[in-house]
Amino acid sequence: MNATVSLEGILQMLQPLSADSKRWLGERLIKESRENAPCQYTAEEMRKHLLQVEARIQQGDPGISNEEVE
């Protein structure tokens, strides 16, 4: 059986849960979302990438055309 439930519907179903149960579920969802994230970067990797982008922009290369932005 397949069912479609809106996120609001799910939230309503969870209202009777205790605060501890809601906290457990929230932590579990966060953990699972991090594990299933398509791309994870370390802080150092992100810092290097941002520095590279900043340098490219300072050289006049935004990396994306105005048409692509629009």
mmCIF file as Biopython writes it, N, C-alpha, C and O atoms, coordinates in Angstrom:
data_model
#
loop_
_atom_site.group_PDB
_atom_site.id
_atom_site.type_symbol
_atom_site.label_atom_id
_atom_site.label_alt_id
_atom_site.label_comp_id
_atom_site.label_asym_id
_atom_site.label_entity_id
_atom_site.label_seq_id
_atom_site.pdbx_PDB_ins_code
_atom_site.Cartn_x
_atom_site.Cartn_y
_atom_site.Cartn_z
_atom_site.occupancy
_atom_site.B_iso_or_equiv
_atom_site.auth_seq_id
_atom_site.auth_asym_id
_atom_site.pdbx_PDB_model_num
ATOM 1   N N  . MET A ? 1  ? 0.834  -1.170 0.000   1.0 0.0 1  A 1 
ATOM 2   C CA . MET A ? 1  ? 0.000  0.000  0.000   1.0 0.0 1  A 1 
ATOM 3   C C  . MET A ? 1  ? 0.882  1.238  0.000   1.0 0.0 1  A 1 
ATOM 4   O O  . MET A ? 1  ? 1.762  1.383  0.848   1.0 0.0 1  A 1 
ATOM 5   N N  . ASN A ? 2  ? 0.645  2.120  -0.944  1.0 0.0 2  A 1 
ATOM 6   C CA . ASN A ? 2  ? 1.357  3.388  -1.014  1.0 0.0 2  A 1 
ATOM 7   C C  . ASN A ? 2  ? 0.434  4.500  -0.545  1.0 0.0 2  A 1 
ATOM 8   O O  . ASN A ? 2  ? -0.749 4.525  -0.884  1.0 0.0 2  A 1 
ATOM 9   N N  . ALA A ? 3  ? 0.984  5.415  0.236   1.0 0.0 3  A 1 
ATOM 10  C CA . ALA A ? 3  ? 0.196  6.553  0.706   1.0 0.0 3  A 1 
ATOM 11  C C  . ALA A ? 3  ? 1.037  7.807  0.575   1.0 0.0 3  A 1 
ATOM 12  O O  . ALA A ? 3  ? 2.260  7.773  0.713   1.0 0.0 3  A 1 
ATOM 13  N N  . THR A ? 4  ? 0.371  8.897  0.311   1.0 0.0 4  A 1 
ATOM 14  C CA . THR A ? 4  ? 1.039  10.182 0.249   1.0 0.0 4  A 1 
ATOM 15  C C  . THR A ? 4  ? 0.570  11.007 1.432   1.0 0.0 4  A 1 
ATOM 16  O O  . THR A ? 4  ? -0.628 11.203 1.635   1.0 0.0 4  A 1 
ATOM 17  N N  . VAL A ? 5  ? 1.524  11.486 2.206   1.0 0.0 5  A 1 
ATOM 18  C CA . VAL A ? 5  ? 1.209  12.292 3.374   1.0 0.0 5  A 1 
ATOM 19  C C  . VAL A ? 5  ? 2.055  13.562 3.293   1.0 0.0 5  A 1 
ATOM 20  O O  . VAL A ? 5  ? 3.258  13.504 3.039   1.0 0.0 5  A 1 
ATOM 21  N N  . SER A ? 6  ? 1.422  14.688 3.510   1.0 0.0 6  A 1 
ATOM 22  C CA . SER A ? 6  ? 2.171  15.940 3.488   1.0 0.0 6  A 1 
ATOM 23  C C  . SER A ? 6  ? 3.042  16.037 4.736   1.0 0.0 6  A 1 
ATOM 24  O O  . SER A ? 6  ? 2.823  15.331 5.720   1.0 0.0 6  A 1 
ATOM 25  N N  . LEU A ? 7  ? 4.016  16.907 4.680   1.0 0.0 7  A 1 
ATOM 26  C CA . LEU A ? 7  ? 4.861  17.117 5.857   1.0 0.0 7  A 1 
ATOM 27  C C  . LEU A ? 7  ? 4.032  17.658 7.020   1.0 0.0 7  A 1 
ATOM 28  O O  . LEU A ? 7  ? 4.282  17.318 8.176   1.0 0.0 7  A 1 
ATOM 29  N N  . GLU A ? 8  ? 3.054  18.493 6.716   1.0 0.0 8  A 1 
ATOM 30  C CA . GLU A ? 8  ? 2.157  18.979 7.768   1.0 0.0 8  A 1 
ATOM 31  C C  . GLU A ? 8  ? 1.381  17.823 8.380   1.0 0.0 8  A 1 
ATOM 32  O O  . GLU A ? 8  ? 1.168  17.793 9.592   1.0 0.0 8  A 1 
ATOM 33  N N  . GLY A ? 9  ? 0.955  16.868 7.553   1.0 0.0 9  A 1 
ATOM 34  C CA . GLY A ? 9  ? 0.244  15.693 8.050   1.0 0.0 9  A 1 
ATOM 35  C C  . GLY A ? 9  ? 1.125  14.858 8.963   1.0 0.0 9  A 1 
ATOM 36  O O  . GLY A ? 9  ? 0.677  14.364 9.997   1.0 0.0 9  A 1 
ATOM 37  N N  . ILE A ? 10 ? 2.378  14.708 8.572   1.0 0.0 10 A 1 
ATOM 38  C CA . ILE A ? 10 ? 3.319  13.956 9.408   1.0 0.0 10 A 1 
ATOM 39  C C  . ILE A ? 10 ? 3.505  14.662 10.738  1.0 0.0 10 A 1 
ATOM 40  O O  . ILE A ? 10 ? 3.516  14.023 11.790  1.0 0.0 10 A 1 
ATOM 41  N N  . LEU A ? 11 ? 3.653  15.989 10.693  1.0 0.0 11 A 1 
ATOM 42  C CA . LEU A ? 11 ? 3.822  16.757 11.923  1.0 0.0 11 A 1 
ATOM 43  C C  . LEU A ? 11 ? 2.619  16.574 12.849  1.0 0.0 11 A 1 
ATOM 44  O O  . LEU A ? 11 ? 2.782  16.420 14.059  1.0 0.0 11 A 1 
ATOM 45  N N  . GLN A ? 12 ? 1.432  16.590 12.287  1.0 0.0 12 A 1 
ATOM 46  C CA . GLN A ? 12 ? 0.226  16.381 13.094  1.0 0.0 12 A 1 
ATOM 47  C C  . GLN A ? 12 ? 0.213  14.992 13.730  1.0 0.0 12 A 1 
ATOM 48  O O  . GLN A ? 12 ? -0.214 14.837 14.874  1.0 0.0 12 A 1 
ATOM 49  N N  . MET A ? 13 ? 0.679  13.982 12.993  1.0 0.0 13 A 1 
ATOM 50  C CA . MET A ? 13 ? 0.713  12.618 13.536  1.0 0.0 13 A 1 
ATOM 51  C C  . MET A ? 13 ? 1.702  12.508 14.690  1.0 0.0 13 A 1 
ATOM 52  O O  . MET A ? 13 ? 1.524  11.679 15.582  1.0 0.0 13 A 1 
ATOM 53  N N  . LEU A ? 14 ? 2.744  13.337 14.679  1.0 0.0 14 A 1 
ATOM 54  C CA . LEU A ? 14 ? 3.782  13.264 15.703  1.0 0.0 14 A 1 
ATOM 55  C C  . LEU A ? 14 ? 3.447  14.061 16.959  1.0 0.0 14 A 1 
ATOM 56  O O  . LEU A ? 14 ? 4.131  13.914 17.971  1.0 0.0 14 A 1 
ATOM 57  N N  . GLN A ? 15 ? 2.416  14.897 16.922  1.0 0.0 15 A 1 
ATOM 58  C CA . GLN A ? 15 ? 2.083  15.743 18.058  1.0 0.0 15 A 1 
ATOM 59  C C  . GLN A ? 15 ? 1.879  14.970 19.364  1.0 0.0 15 A 1 
ATOM 60  O O  . GLN A ? 15 ? 2.307  15.460 20.409  1.0 0.0 15 A 1 
ATOM 61  N N  . PRO A ? 16 ? 1.251  13.795 19.363  1.0 0.0 16 A 1 
ATOM 62  C CA . PRO A ? 16 ? 1.045  13.079 20.634  1.0 0.0 16 A 1 
ATOM 63  C C  . PRO A ? 16 ? 2.330  12.523 21.269  1.0 0.0 16 A 1 
ATOM 64  O O  . PRO A ? 16 ? 2.313  12.131 22.436  1.0 0.0 16 A 1 
ATOM 65  N N  . LEU A ? 17 ? 3.418  12.483 20.536  1.0 0.0 17 A 1 
ATOM 66  C CA . LEU A ? 17 ? 4.660  11.927 21.083  1.0 0.0 17 A 1 
ATOM 67  C C  . LEU A ? 17 ? 5.184  12.777 22.236  1.0 0.0 17 A 1 
ATOM 68  O O  . LEU A ? 17 ? 4.954  13.985 22.294  1.0 0.0 17 A 1 
ATOM 69  N N  . SER A ? 18 ? 5.882  12.127 23.137  1.0 0.0 18 A 1 
ATOM 70  C CA . SER A ? 18 ? 6.513  12.842 24.245  1.0 0.0 18 A 1 
ATOM 71  C C  . SER A ? 18 ? 7.667  13.690 23.713  1.0 0.0 18 A 1 
ATOM 72  O O  . SER A ? 18 ? 8.144  13.475 22.599  1.0 0.0 18 A 1 
ATOM 73  N N  . ALA A ? 19 ? 8.105  14.646 24.512  1.0 0.0 19 A 1 
ATOM 74  C CA . ALA A ? 19 ? 9.228  15.491 24.119  1.0 0.0 19 A 1 
ATOM 75  C C  . ALA A ? 19 ? 10.474 14.650 23.874  1.0 0.0 19 A 1 
ATOM 76  O O  . ALA A ? 19 ? 11.221 14.914 22.932  1.0 0.0 19 A 1 
ATOM 77  N N  . ASP A ? 20 ? 10.707 13.636 24.715  1.0 0.0 20 A 1 
ATOM 78  C CA . ASP A ? 20 ? 11.873 12.771 24.533  1.0 0.0 20 A 1 
ATOM 79  C C  . ASP A ? 20 ? 11.797 12.002 23.219  1.0 0.0 20 A 1 
ATOM 80  O O  . ASP A ? 20 ? 12.800 11.850 22.522  1.0 0.0 20 A 1 
ATOM 81  N N  . SER A ? 21 ? 10.611 11.521 22.885  1.0 0.0 21 A 1 
ATOM 82  C CA . SER A ? 21 ? 10.446 10.778 21.639  1.0 0.0 21 A 1 
ATOM 83  C C  . SER A ? 21 ? 10.655 11.686 20.427  1.0 0.0 21 A 1 
ATOM 84  O O  . SER A ? 21 ? 11.269 11.288 19.438  1.0 0.0 21 A 1 
ATOM 85  N N  . LYS A ? 22 ? 10.135 12.913 20.520  1.0 0.0 22 A 1 
ATOM 86  C CA . LYS A ? 22 ? 10.331 13.866 19.424  1.0 0.0 22 A 1 
ATOM 87  C C  . LYS A ? 22 ? 11.810 14.194 19.266  1.0 0.0 22 A 1 
ATOM 88  O O  . LYS A ? 22 ? 12.310 14.275 18.144  1.0 0.0 22 A 1 
ATOM 89  N N  . ARG A ? 23 ? 12.507 14.381 20.368  1.0 0.0 23 A 1 
ATOM 90  C CA . ARG A ? 23 ? 13.941 14.680 20.323  1.0 0.0 23 A 1 
ATOM 91  C C  . ARG A ? 23 ? 14.699 13.514 19.699  1.0 0.0 23 A 1 
ATOM 92  O O  . ARG A ? 23 ? 15.567 13.716 18.850  1.0 0.0 23 A 1 
ATOM 93  N N  . TRP A ? 24 ? 14.369 12.291 20.123  1.0 0.0 24 A 1 
ATOM 94  C CA . TRP A ? 24 ? 15.032 11.106 19.568  1.0 0.0 24 A 1 
ATOM 95  C C  . TRP A ? 24 ? 14.802 11.041 18.054  1.0 0.0 24 A 1 
ATOM 96  O O  . TRP A ? 24 ? 15.736 10.818 17.285  1.0 0.0 24 A 1 
ATOM 97  N N  . LEU A ? 25 ? 13.560 11.239 17.645  1.0 0.0 25 A 1 
ATOM 98  C CA . LEU A ? 25 ? 13.230 11.170 16.225  1.0 0.0 25 A 1 
ATOM 99  C C  . LEU A ? 25 ? 13.961 12.268 15.449  1.0 0.0 25 A 1 
ATOM 100 O O  . LEU A ? 25 ? 14.491 12.017 14.366  1.0 0.0 25 A 1 
ATOM 101 N N  . GLY A ? 26 ? 13.990 13.472 15.995  1.0 0.0 26 A 1 
ATOM 102 C CA . GLY A ? 26 ? 14.688 14.571 15.335  1.0 0.0 26 A 1 
ATOM 103 C C  . GLY A ? 26 ? 16.165 14.277 15.160  1.0 0.0 26 A 1 
ATOM 104 O O  . GLY A ? 26 ? 16.730 14.500 14.090  1.0 0.0 26 A 1 
ATOM 105 N N  . GLU A ? 27 ? 16.791 13.772 16.224  1.0 0.0 27 A 1 
ATOM 106 C CA . GLU A ? 27 ? 18.215 13.437 16.140  1.0 0.0 27 A 1 
ATOM 107 C C  . GLU A ? 27 ? 18.455 12.332 15.126  1.0 0.0 27 A 1 
ATOM 108 O O  . GLU A ? 27 ? 19.438 12.355 14.385  1.0 0.0 27 A 1 
ATOM 109 N N  . ARG A ? 28 ? 17.559 11.378 15.100  1.0 0.0 28 A 1 
ATOM 110 C CA . ARG A ? 28 ? 17.678 10.263 14.144  1.0 0.0 28 A 1 
ATOM 111 C C  . ARG A ? 28 ? 17.543 10.760 12.701  1.0 0.0 28 A 1 
ATOM 112 O O  . ARG A ? 28 ? 18.288 10.330 11.819  1.0 0.0 28 A 1 
ATOM 113 N N  . LEU A ? 29 ? 16.597 11.660 12.468  1.0 0.0 29 A 1 
ATOM 114 C CA . LEU A ? 29 ? 16.414 12.210 11.124  1.0 0.0 29 A 1 
ATOM 115 C C  . LEU A ? 29 ? 17.625 13.028 10.685  1.0 0.0 29 A 1 
ATOM 116 O O  . LEU A ? 29 ? 18.039 12.954 9.528   1.0 0.0 29 A 1 
ATOM 117 N N  . ILE A ? 30 ? 18.189 13.805 11.601  1.0 0.0 30 A 1 
ATOM 118 C CA . ILE A ? 30 ? 19.378 14.593 11.279  1.0 0.0 30 A 1 
ATOM 119 C C  . ILE A ? 30 ? 20.535 13.667 10.948  1.0 0.0 30 A 1 
ATOM 120 O O  . ILE A ? 30 ? 21.243 13.880 9.964   1.0 0.0 30 A 1 
ATOM 121 N N  . LYS A ? 31 ? 20.729 12.640 11.767  1.0 0.0 31 A 1 
ATOM 122 C CA . LYS A ? 31 ? 21.816 11.687 11.524  1.0 0.0 31 A 1 
ATOM 123 C C  . LYS A ? 31 ? 21.655 11.027 10.160  1.0 0.0 31 A 1 
ATOM 124 O O  . LYS A ? 31 ? 22.614 10.928 9.394   1.0 0.0 31 A 1 
ATOM 125 N N  . GLU A ? 32 ? 20.451 10.579 9.864   1.0 0.0 32 A 1 
ATOM 126 C CA . GLU A ? 32 ? 20.212 9.896  8.591   1.0 0.0 32 A 1 
ATOM 127 C C  . GLU A ? 32 ? 20.388 10.848 7.409   1.0 0.0 32 A 1 
ATOM 128 O O  . GLU A ? 32 ? 20.912 10.451 6.369   1.0 0.0 32 A 1 
ATOM 129 N N  . SER A ? 33 ? 19.959 12.085 7.560   1.0 0.0 33 A 1 
ATOM 130 C CA . SER A ? 33 ? 20.103 13.028 6.452   1.0 0.0 33 A 1 
ATOM 131 C C  . SER A ? 33 ? 21.577 13.321 6.184   1.0 0.0 33 A 1 
ATOM 132 O O  . SER A ? 33 ? 21.974 13.500 5.032   1.0 0.0 33 A 1 
ATOM 133 N N  . ARG A ? 34 ? 22.379 13.369 7.225   1.0 0.0 34 A 1 
ATOM 134 C CA . ARG A ? 34 ? 23.817 13.595 7.033   1.0 0.0 34 A 1 
ATOM 135 C C  . ARG A ? 34 ? 24.469 12.403 6.350   1.0 0.0 34 A 1 
ATOM 136 O O  . ARG A ? 34 ? 25.354 12.574 5.512   1.0 0.0 34 A 1 
ATOM 137 N N  . GLU A ? 35 ? 24.039 11.205 6.701   1.0 0.0 35 A 1 
ATOM 138 C CA . GLU A ? 35 ? 24.607 9.997  6.101   1.0 0.0 35 A 1 
ATOM 139 C C  . GLU A ? 35 ? 24.223 9.873  4.644   1.0 0.0 35 A 1 
ATOM 140 O O  . GLU A ? 35 ? 24.987 9.339  3.840   1.0 0.0 35 A 1 
ATOM 141 N N  . ASN A ? 36 ? 23.044 10.361 4.298   1.0 0.0 36 A 1 
ATOM 142 C CA . ASN A ? 36 ? 22.549 10.234 2.927   1.0 0.0 36 A 1 
ATOM 143 C C  . ASN A ? 36 ? 22.799 11.477 2.089   1.0 0.0 36 A 1 
ATOM 144 O O  . ASN A ? 36 ? 22.370 11.542 0.937   1.0 0.0 36 A 1 
ATOM 145 N N  . ALA A ? 37 ? 23.486 12.462 2.650   1.0 0.0 37 A 1 
ATOM 146 C CA . ALA A ? 37 ? 23.752 13.694 1.916   1.0 0.0 37 A 1 
ATOM 147 C C  . ALA A ? 37 ? 24.590 13.371 0.683   1.0 0.0 37 A 1 
ATOM 148 O O  . ALA A ? 37 ? 25.547 12.603 0.776   1.0 0.0 37 A 1 
ATOM 149 N N  . PRO A ? 38 ? 24.247 13.944 -0.469  1.0 0.0 38 A 1 
ATOM 150 C CA . PRO A ? 38 ? 24.977 13.636 -1.693  1.0 0.0 38 A 1 
ATOM 151 C C  . PRO A ? 38 ? 26.415 14.135 -1.696  1.0 0.0 38 A 1 
ATOM 152 O O  . PRO A ? 38 ? 27.265 13.589 -2.400  1.0 0.0 38 A 1 
ATOM 153 N N  . CYS A ? 39 ? 26.684 15.163 -0.916  1.0 0.0 39 A 1 
ATOM 154 C CA . CYS A ? 39 ? 28.017 15.731 -0.955  1.0 0.0 39 A 1 
ATOM 155 C C  . CYS A ? 39 ? 28.346 16.316 0.410   1.0 0.0 39 A 1 
ATOM 156 O O  . CYS A ? 39 ? 27.593 17.131 0.942   1.0 0.0 39 A 1 
ATOM 157 N N  . GLN A ? 40 ? 29.452 15.904 0.963   1.0 0.0 40 A 1 
ATOM 158 C CA . GLN A ? 40 ? 29.887 16.408 2.253   1.0 0.0 40 A 1 
ATOM 159 C C  . GLN A ? 40 ? 31.301 16.947 2.108   1.0 0.0 40 A 1 
ATOM 160 O O  . GLN A ? 40 ? 32.169 16.290 1.533   1.0 0.0 40 A 1 
ATOM 161 N N  . TYR A ? 41 ? 31.526 18.126 2.621   1.0 0.0 41 A 1 
ATOM 162 C CA . TYR A ? 41 ? 32.845 18.734 2.576   1.0 0.0 41 A 1 
ATOM 163 C C  . TYR A ? 41 ? 33.336 18.978 3.994   1.0 0.0 41 A 1 
ATOM 164 O O  . TYR A ? 41 ? 32.549 19.258 4.898   1.0 0.0 41 A 1 
ATOM 165 N N  . THR A ? 42 ? 34.634 18.869 4.177   1.0 0.0 42 A 1 
ATOM 166 C CA . THR A ? 42 ? 35.207 19.263 5.456   1.0 0.0 42 A 1 
ATOM 167 C C  . THR A ? 42 ? 35.288 20.788 5.465   1.0 0.0 42 A 1 
ATOM 168 O O  . THR A ? 42 ? 35.192 21.425 4.416   1.0 0.0 42 A 1 
ATOM 169 N N  . ALA A ? 43 ? 35.463 21.365 6.639   1.0 0.0 43 A 1 
ATOM 170 C CA . ALA A ? 43 ? 35.585 22.811 6.743   1.0 0.0 43 A 1 
ATOM 171 C C  . ALA A ? 43 ? 36.789 23.301 5.947   1.0 0.0 43 A 1 
ATOM 172 O O  . ALA A ? 43 ? 36.731 24.360 5.321   1.0 0.0 43 A 1 
ATOM 173 N N  . GLU A ? 44 ? 37.865 22.548 5.968   1.0 0.0 44 A 1 
ATOM 174 C CA . GLU A ? 44 ? 39.071 22.939 5.229   1.0 0.0 44 A 1 
ATOM 175 C C  . GLU A ? 44 ? 38.827 22.904 3.721   1.0 0.0 44 A 1 
ATOM 176 O O  . GLU A ? 44 ? 39.261 23.805 3.003   1.0 0.0 44 A 1 
ATOM 177 N N  . GLU A ? 45 ? 38.139 21.874 3.240   1.0 0.0 45 A 1 
ATOM 178 C CA . GLU A ? 45 ? 37.834 21.793 1.810   1.0 0.0 45 A 1 
ATOM 179 C C  . GLU A ? 45 ? 36.955 22.965 1.378   1.0 0.0 45 A 1 
ATOM 180 O O  . GLU A ? 45 ? 37.168 23.550 0.316   1.0 0.0 45 A 1 
ATOM 181 N N  . MET A ? 46 ? 35.984 23.298 2.193   1.0 0.0 46 A 1 
ATOM 182 C CA . MET A ? 46 ? 35.086 24.399 1.869   1.0 0.0 46 A 1 
ATOM 183 C C  . MET A ? 46 ? 35.837 25.726 1.896   1.0 0.0 46 A 1 
ATOM 184 O O  . MET A ? 46 ? 35.602 26.588 1.049   1.0 0.0 46 A 1 
ATOM 185 N N  . ARG A ? 47 ? 36.729 25.895 2.856   1.0 0.0 47 A 1 
ATOM 186 C CA . ARG A ? 47 ? 37.521 27.125 2.937   1.0 0.0 47 A 1 
ATOM 187 C C  . ARG A ? 47 ? 38.379 27.290 1.688   1.0 0.0 47 A 1 
ATOM 188 O O  . ARG A ? 47 ? 38.446 28.381 1.121   1.0 0.0 47 A 1 
ATOM 189 N N  . LYS A ? 48 ? 39.035 26.216 1.258   1.0 0.0 48 A 1 
ATOM 190 C CA . LYS A ? 48 ? 39.874 26.274 0.055   1.0 0.0 48 A 1 
ATOM 191 C C  . LYS A ? 48 ? 39.037 26.621 -1.174  1.0 0.0 48 A 1 
ATOM 192 O O  . LYS A ? 48 ? 39.445 27.433 -2.004  1.0 0.0 48 A 1 
ATOM 193 N N  . HIS A ? 49 ? 37.883 26.011 -1.281  1.0 0.0 49 A 1 
ATOM 194 C CA . HIS A ? 49 ? 37.008 26.273 -2.419  1.0 0.0 49 A 1 
ATOM 195 C C  . HIS A ? 49 ? 36.571 27.734 -2.431  1.0 0.0 49 A 1 
ATOM 196 O O  . HIS A ? 49 ? 36.591 28.377 -3.480  1.0 0.0 49 A 1 
ATOM 197 N N  . LEU A ? 50 ? 36.181 28.257 -1.284  1.0 0.0 50 A 1 
ATOM 198 C CA . LEU A ? 50 ? 35.748 29.648 -1.215  1.0 0.0 50 A 1 
ATOM 199 C C  . LEU A ? 50 ? 36.883 30.611 -1.568  1.0 0.0 50 A 1 
ATOM 200 O O  . LEU A ? 50 ? 36.655 31.622 -2.232  1.0 0.0 50 A 1 
ATOM 201 N N  . LEU A ? 51 ? 38.089 30.303 -1.132  1.0 0.0 51 A 1 
ATOM 202 C CA . LEU A ? 51 ? 39.242 31.141 -1.488  1.0 0.0 51 A 1 
ATOM 203 C C  . LEU A ? 51 ? 39.498 31.109 -2.987  1.0 0.0 51 A 1 
ATOM 204 O O  . LEU A ? 51 ? 39.836 32.134 -3.580  1.0 0.0 51 A 1 
ATOM 205 N N  . GLN A ? 52 ? 39.338 29.943 -3.604  1.0 0.0 52 A 1 
ATOM 206 C CA . GLN A ? 52 ? 39.529 29.833 -5.050  1.0 0.0 52 A 1 
ATOM 207 C C  . GLN A ? 52 ? 38.469 30.644 -5.798  1.0 0.0 52 A 1 
ATOM 208 O O  . GLN A ? 52 ? 38.783 31.334 -6.768  1.0 0.0 52 A 1 
ATOM 209 N N  . VAL A ? 53 ? 37.244 30.562 -5.357  1.0 0.0 53 A 1 
ATOM 210 C CA . VAL A ? 53 ? 36.164 31.303 -6.002  1.0 0.0 53 A 1 
ATOM 211 C C  . VAL A ? 53 ? 36.387 32.805 -5.840  1.0 0.0 53 A 1 
ATOM 212 O O  . VAL A ? 53 ? 36.220 33.573 -6.787  1.0 0.0 53 A 1 
ATOM 213 N N  . GLU A ? 54 ? 36.764 33.212 -4.635  1.0 0.0 54 A 1 
ATOM 214 C CA . GLU A ? 54 ? 37.027 34.624 -4.388  1.0 0.0 54 A 1 
ATOM 215 C C  . GLU A ? 54 ? 38.141 35.145 -5.293  1.0 0.0 54 A 1 
ATOM 216 O O  . GLU A ? 54 ? 38.020 36.231 -5.860  1.0 0.0 54 A 1 
ATOM 217 N N  . ALA A ? 55 ? 39.213 34.388 -5.433  1.0 0.0 55 A 1 
ATOM 218 C CA . ALA A ? 55 ? 40.329 34.794 -6.298  1.0 0.0 55 A 1 
ATOM 219 C C  . ALA A ? 55 ? 39.870 34.900 -7.743  1.0 0.0 55 A 1 
ATOM 220 O O  . ALA A ? 55 ? 40.253 35.834 -8.447  1.0 0.0 55 A 1 
ATOM 221 N N  . ARG A ? 56 ? 39.057 33.959 -8.190  1.0 0.0 56 A 1 
ATOM 222 C CA . ARG A ? 56 ? 38.562 33.974 -9.572  1.0 0.0 56 A 1 
ATOM 223 C C  . ARG A ? 56 ? 37.679 35.199 -9.808  1.0 0.0 56 A 1 
ATOM 224 O O  . ARG A ? 56 ? 37.760 35.829 -10.863 1.0 0.0 56 A 1 
ATOM 225 N N  . ILE A ? 57 ? 36.841 35.536 -8.836  1.0 0.0 57 A 1 
ATOM 226 C CA . ILE A ? 57 ? 35.972 36.702 -8.979  1.0 0.0 57 A 1 
ATOM 227 C C  . ILE A ? 57 ? 36.801 37.977 -9.024  1.0 0.0 57 A 1 
ATOM 228 O O  . ILE A ? 57 ? 36.503 38.882 -9.803  1.0 0.0 57 A 1 
ATOM 229 N N  . GLN A ? 58 ? 37.834 38.057 -8.200  1.0 0.0 58 A 1 
ATOM 230 C CA . GLN A ? 58 ? 38.693 39.241 -8.197  1.0 0.0 58 A 1 
ATOM 231 C C  . GLN A ? 58 ? 39.415 39.409 -9.528  1.0 0.0 58 A 1 
ATOM 232 O O  . GLN A ? 58 ? 39.799 40.520 -9.893  1.0 0.0 58 A 1 
ATOM 233 N N  . GLN A ? 59 ? 39.599 38.324 -10.242 1.0 0.0 59 A 1 
ATOM 234 C CA . GLN A ? 59 ? 40.239 38.383 -11.558 1.0 0.0 59 A 1 
ATOM 235 C C  . GLN A ? 59 ? 39.222 38.664 -12.659 1.0 0.0 59 A 1 
ATOM 236 O O  . GLN A ? 59 ? 39.572 38.702 -13.839 1.0 0.0 59 A 1 
ATOM 237 N N  . GLY A ? 60 ? 37.964 38.862 -12.273 1.0 0.0 60 A 1 
ATOM 238 C CA . GLY A ? 60 ? 36.931 39.204 -13.249 1.0 0.0 60 A 1 
ATOM 239 C C  . GLY A ? 60 ? 36.200 38.017 -13.830 1.0 0.0 60 A 1 
ATOM 240 O O  . GLY A ? 60 ? 35.433 38.187 -14.778 1.0 0.0 60 A 1 
ATOM 241 N N  . ASP A ? 61 ? 36.398 36.832 -13.309 1.0 0.0 61 A 1 
ATOM 242 C CA . ASP A ? 61 ? 35.738 35.633 -13.806 1.0 0.0 61 A 1 
ATOM 243 C C  . ASP A ? 61 ? 34.746 35.147 -12.750 1.0 0.0 61 A 1 
ATOM 244 O O  . ASP A ? 61 ? 35.138 34.470 -11.800 1.0 0.0 61 A 1 
ATOM 245 N N  . PRO A ? 62 ? 33.464 35.488 -12.908 1.0 0.0 62 A 1 
ATOM 246 C CA . PRO A ? 62 ? 32.487 35.062 -11.900 1.0 0.0 62 A 1 
ATOM 247 C C  . PRO A ? 62 ? 32.165 33.566 -11.968 1.0 0.0 62 A 1 
ATOM 248 O O  . PRO A ? 62 ? 31.551 33.021 -11.050 1.0 0.0 62 A 1 
ATOM 249 N N  . GLY A ? 63 ? 32.574 32.909 -13.039 1.0 0.0 63 A 1 
ATOM 250 C CA . GLY A ? 63 ? 32.326 31.473 -13.151 1.0 0.0 63 A 1 
ATOM 251 C C  . GLY A ? 63 ? 30.964 31.120 -13.712 1.0 0.0 63 A 1 
ATOM 252 O O  . GLY A ? 63 ? 30.676 29.949 -13.956 1.0 0.0 63 A 1 
ATOM 253 N N  . ILE A ? 64 ? 30.126 32.119 -13.919 1.0 0.0 64 A 1 
ATOM 254 C CA . ILE A ? 64 ? 28.778 31.886 -14.464 1.0 0.0 64 A 1 
ATOM 255 C C  . ILE A ? 64 ? 28.382 33.120 -15.270 1.0 0.0 64 A 1 
ATOM 256 O O  . ILE A ? 64 ? 28.643 34.251 -14.861 1.0 0.0 64 A 1 
ATOM 257 N N  . SER A ? 65 ? 27.764 32.894 -16.394 1.0 0.0 65 A 1 
ATOM 258 C CA . SER A ? 65 ? 27.384 34.019 -17.259 1.0 0.0 65 A 1 
ATOM 259 C C  . SER A ? 65 ? 26.124 34.703 -16.716 1.0 0.0 65 A 1 
ATOM 260 O O  . SER A ? 65 ? 25.382 34.126 -15.921 1.0 0.0 65 A 1 
ATOM 261 N N  . ASN A ? 66 ? 25.900 35.945 -17.162 1.0 0.0 66 A 1 
ATOM 262 C CA . ASN A ? 66 ? 24.701 36.655 -16.764 1.0 0.0 66 A 1 
ATOM 263 C C  . ASN A ? 66 ? 23.443 35.921 -17.202 1.0 0.0 66 A 1 
ATOM 264 O O  . ASN A ? 66 ? 22.431 35.938 -16.501 1.0 0.0 66 A 1 
ATOM 265 N N  . GLU A ? 67 ? 23.507 35.278 -18.362 1.0 0.0 67 A 1 
ATOM 266 C CA . GLU A ? 67 ? 22.348 34.522 -18.854 1.0 0.0 67 A 1 
ATOM 267 C C  . GLU A ? 67 ? 22.022 33.357 -17.933 1.0 0.0 67 A 1 
ATOM 268 O O  . GLU A ? 67 ? 20.854 33.072 -17.669 1.0 0.0 67 A 1 
ATOM 269 N N  . GLU A ? 68 ? 23.062 32.683 -17.445 1.0 0.0 68 A 1 
ATOM 270 C CA . GLU A ? 68 ? 22.841 31.552 -16.535 1.0 0.0 68 A 1 
ATOM 271 C C  . GLU A ? 68 ? 22.282 32.019 -15.195 1.0 0.0 68 A 1 
ATOM 272 O O  . GLU A ? 68 ? 21.483 31.317 -14.575 1.0 0.0 68 A 1 
ATOM 273 N N  . VAL A ? 69 ? 22.701 33.205 -14.748 1.0 0.0 69 A 1 
ATOM 274 C CA . VAL A ? 69 ? 22.178 33.747 -13.503 1.0 0.0 69 A 1 
ATOM 275 C C  . VAL A ? 69 ? 20.695 34.028 -13.624 1.0 0.0 69 A 1 
ATOM 276 O O  . VAL A ? 69 ? 19.916 33.734 -12.717 1.0 0.0 69 A 1 
ATOM 277 N N  . GLU A ? 70 ? 20.313 34.604 -14.765 1.0 0.0 70 A 1 
ATOM 278 C CA . GLU A ? 70 ? 18.898 34.940 -14.982 1.0 0.0 70 A 1 
ATOM 279 C C  . GLU A ? 70 ? 18.096 33.677 -15.150 1.0 0.0 70 A 1 
ATOM 280 O O  . GLU A ? 70 ? 16.882 33.738 -15.344 1.0 0.0 70 A 1 
#
